[in-house]
Amino acid sequence: MNPASENTEKKLIVVGGGLAGSEAAWQAAERGVDVTLYEMRPHKLTPAHETGQLAELVCSNSLGSLKAISAPGLLKEEMRRLGSLIIRTAEACAVPAGGALAVDRDRFAKNISECIKKHPRITVLHEEVKEIPPDGTIAVVSSGPLTSEALTESLKAAAQTEHLYFYDAISPILEADGIDMEIVFRASRYGKGGDDYLNCPMNEAEYDRFYEALMAGERVEAKSFEKIKYFEGCLPIEVLAERGKKTPLFGPMKPVGLVDPRTGEQPFAVVQLRAENRFGTAYSLVGFQTKMTWPEQRRIFKMIPGLEDANFLRLGSLHRNTFLNSPRILSESLQLRTQPGLFLAGQIVGVEGYVESASMGYLAGMNAARLLSGKTTAVPPENTAHGALIQYITKSNPTFFQPINSNFGLFPPVAPMIKGRYKMKKTERYQKIVERALDELSLWITQYGILNDISK
Ligand SMILES: Cc1cc2nc3c(=O)[nH]c(=O)nc-3n(C[C@H](O)[C@H](O)[C@H](O)COP(=O)(O)OP(=O)(O)OC[C@H]3O[C@@H](n4cnc5c(N)ncnc54)[C@H](O)[C@@H]3O)c2cc1C
């Protein structure tokens, strides 16, 4: 199917009726745009979806924490205030889940499907789209981490092959505040690259213990369609360790070119940390992508000298995922730089998670509607959860770009750090980030009239 012929100035094409596409279609339609939403299921299923319903949850039925003072909780609150269909429906279909927003998945998907299909401005076509809509079309492509092969080929061409990836290889990210700078030292190998890296030094006995723990660490089984042929440069650290006790010492844990200023000697092994943002408030473990379970990652990575009190902002993972190198190809309004009017949304832009995907759908759908109404696009402030995600996916260093979930490490700091430590308590700091975000969101909503065009 080539949707090109159907589009005129006042119409929007949305490709993919998952979390992002459903939200995008709804937001545009509520702003007076006629939307055609293409969803290939049930005629063609992805390896993870099982039904023809829109917004089907492929795995867990949890949309994550509801805690007010948490990054996922903040993202939900912002979406609530923005009038998100996904959040409103999730809350209507909630099942008891402690502090999390979990849903009855069938009711949730059926409710979303019903809302979308009953909307007078939305037409749903259950067809596979094989090519991205051509130049001059206003469209949102939100075909997800399991985009069909034909469309992937077309995306490859539009994004240039080297900017489209097929799986993610995520290393854990931790807060700078929990790193013990009495143990860890700043240096780059052979002094090249200044003080960009933090190095956690290990002696032989520490390495032995760490290696044993890596070998014994419990792993997450890959799904059948996720049997990944790892690239050599992206092997999980535990797979590398399986190749031999010394193998990590020639890979990410190699100590050569590094001298611990406290001993004047080269350590036996090192774990390097690289800044995750321009504020220096979060660091990732270089080359530590992993398929170990989350409790095991916390336990084992805290054995690394200097990381005993580490506060993990996100844990490592490795799975099948189609995503773009967004910093290279997308503008802050999620339009392809080489094809303005073509918005990308959802997990494909490099966010991770149901709610994060829906939030990108919101922004793409809302901005596509603005564009169709002759307005300027509206980018949320970087101090909001939406804005922090946008900054990450469009401004990160493209060389190291990997998908991200909403976490406090993405936000500009609210307090200064002195010698690598905050003076303000973590709870107070997080509270301030949340308050600042919600204040700025309100101002943005008013300033850009984000909710003004919504039909009552
Ligand atoms: C196996 C797996 C498990 C996951 N588990 C979780 C989890 O437990 N919790 C969590 O928060 N996140 C999870 N994620 C990550 C992510 O949050 C979800 O994948 C989320 O659904 C992404 O939203 P999306 O709208 O971008 O994509 P999707 O929800 O996948 O929606 C994309 C839609 O596009 C359709 N489509 C694809 N190609 C075409 C085409 N050519 N033409 C028309 N339609 C097309 C698909 O059928 C699909 O309905 C998981 C991801 C995967 C792959």
The ligand as an SDF file (V2000), in Angstrom:
LIG
                    3D

 53 58  0  0  0  0  0  0  0  0999 V2000
    9.4240   -8.0000   22.8800 C   0  0  0  0  0  0  0  0  0  0  0  0
    9.3040   -6.6620   23.5120 C   0  0  0  0  0  0  0  0  0  0  0  0
    8.8820   -6.5590   24.8180 C   0  0  0  0  0  0  0  0  0  0  0  0
    8.7440   -5.2940   25.4270 C   0  0  0  0  0  0  0  0  0  0  0  0
    8.3100   -5.2500   26.7070 N   0  0  0  0  0  0  0  0  0  0  0  0
    8.1150   -4.0420   27.2790 C   0  0  0  0  0  0  0  0  0  0  0  0
    7.5990   -3.9620   28.6100 C   0  0  0  0  0  0  0  0  0  0  0  0
    7.3260   -4.9710   29.2370 O   0  0  0  0  0  0  0  0  0  0  0  0
    7.4290   -2.7390   29.1500 N   0  0  0  0  0  0  0  0  0  0  0  0
    7.7120   -1.5980   28.4690 C   0  0  0  0  0  0  0  0  0  0  0  0
    7.4980   -0.5050   29.0100 O   0  0  0  0  0  0  0  0  0  0  0  0
    8.2090   -1.6480   27.2070 N   0  0  0  0  0  0  0  0  0  0  0  0
    8.4210   -2.8350   26.6020 C   0  0  0  0  0  0  0  0  0  0  0  0
    8.9310   -2.9060   25.3390 N   0  0  0  0  0  0  0  0  0  0  0  0
    9.3910   -1.6820   24.6930 C   0  0  0  0  0  0  0  0  0  0  0  0
    8.3340   -0.7120   24.1140 C   0  0  0  0  0  0  0  0  0  0  0  0
    7.8250    0.0280   25.1370 O   0  0  0  0  0  0  0  0  0  0  0  0
    7.2000   -1.3360   23.3870 C   0  0  0  0  0  0  0  0  0  0  0  0
    7.7170   -2.0410   22.3000 O   0  0  0  0  0  0  0  0  0  0  0  0
    6.1810   -0.2990   22.8950 C   0  0  0  0  0  0  0  0  0  0  0  0
    5.0630   -0.9890   22.4830 O   0  0  0  0  0  0  0  0  0  0  0  0
    6.6870    0.6230   21.8100 C   0  0  0  0  0  0  0  0  0  0  0  0
    5.6580    1.4580   21.3440 O   0  0  0  0  0  0  0  0  0  0  0  0
    5.5710    1.8720   19.8120 P   0  0  0  0  0  0  0  0  0  0  0  0
    4.2820    2.5470   19.6140 O   0  0  0  0  0  0  0  0  0  0  0  0
    6.7910    2.5600   19.4160 O   0  0  0  0  0  0  0  0  0  0  0  0
    5.5750    0.4640   19.0380 O   0  0  0  0  0  0  0  0  0  0  0  0
    4.4510   -0.6740   19.0450 P   0  0  0  0  0  0  0  0  0  0  0  0
    3.6040   -0.5960   20.2450 O   0  0  0  0  0  0  0  0  0  0  0  0
    5.1500   -1.9370   18.7360 O   0  0  0  0  0  0  0  0  0  0  0  0
    3.5480   -0.2630   17.8050 O   0  0  0  0  0  0  0  0  0  0  0  0
    4.0120   -0.3150   16.4880 C   0  0  0  0  0  0  0  0  0  0  0  0
    2.8740   -0.7970   15.6300 C   0  0  0  0  0  0  0  0  0  0  0  0
    3.2260   -0.6600   14.2520 O   0  0  0  0  0  0  0  0  0  0  0  0
    2.7340   -1.7770   13.5540 C   0  0  0  0  0  0  0  0  0  0  0  0
    3.5340   -1.8970   12.3250 N   0  0  0  0  0  0  0  0  0  0  0  0
    4.8200   -2.2810   12.2050 C   0  0  0  0  0  0  0  0  0  0  0  0
    5.1940   -2.1990   10.9060 N   0  0  0  0  0  0  0  0  0  0  0  0
    4.1240   -1.7560   10.2160 C   0  0  0  0  0  0  0  0  0  0  0  0
    3.8780   -1.4700    8.8370 C   0  0  0  0  0  0  0  0  0  0  0  0
    4.8240   -1.6290    7.9280 N   0  0  0  0  0  0  0  0  0  0  0  0
    2.6460   -1.0330    8.4650 N   0  0  0  0  0  0  0  0  0  0  0  0
    1.6640   -0.8770    9.3750 C   0  0  0  0  0  0  0  0  0  0  0  0
    1.8230   -1.1520   10.7010 N   0  0  0  0  0  0  0  0  0  0  0  0
    3.0490   -1.5660   11.1020 C   0  0  0  0  0  0  0  0  0  0  0  0
    2.8840   -2.9170   14.5250 C   0  0  0  0  0  0  0  0  0  0  0  0
    2.0060   -3.9770   14.2210 O   0  0  0  0  0  0  0  0  0  0  0  0
    2.5320   -2.2620   15.8440 C   0  0  0  0  0  0  0  0  0  0  0  0
    1.1810   -2.3700   16.1610 O   0  0  0  0  0  0  0  0  0  0  0  0
    9.0700   -4.1270   24.7010 C   0  0  0  0  0  0  0  0  0  0  0  0
    9.5120   -4.2430   23.3840 C   0  0  0  0  0  0  0  0  0  0  0  0
    9.6220   -5.4910   22.7780 C   0  0  0  0  0  0  0  0  0  0  0  0
   10.0820   -5.5550   21.3700 C   0  0  0  0  0  0  0  0  0  0  0  0
  1  2  1  0
  2  3  1  0
  2 52  2  0
  3  4  2  0
  4  5  1  0
  4 50  1  0
  5  6  2  0
  6  7  1  0
  6 13  1  0
  7  8  2  0
  7  9  1  0
  9 10  1  0
 10 11  2  0
 10 12  1  0
 12 13  2  0
 13 14  1  0
 14 15  1  0
 14 50  1  0
 15 16  1  0
 16 17  1  0
 16 18  1  0
 18 19  1  0
 18 20  1  0
 20 21  1  0
 20 22  1  0
 22 23  1  0
 23 24  1  0
 24 25  2  0
 24 26  1  0
 24 27  1  0
 27 28  1  0
 28 29  2  0
 28 30  1  0
 28 31  1  0
 31 32  1  0
 32 33  1  0
 33 34  1  0
 33 48  1  0
 34 35  1  0
 35 36  1  0
 35 46  1  0
 36 37  1  0
 36 45  1  0
 37 38  2  0
 38 39  1  0
 39 40  1  0
 39 45  2  0
 40 41  1  0
 40 42  2  0
 42 43  1  0
 43 44  2  0
 44 45  1  0
 46 47  1  0
 46 48  1  0
 48 49  1  0
 50 51  2  0
 51 52  1  0
 52 53  1  0
M  END
$$$$
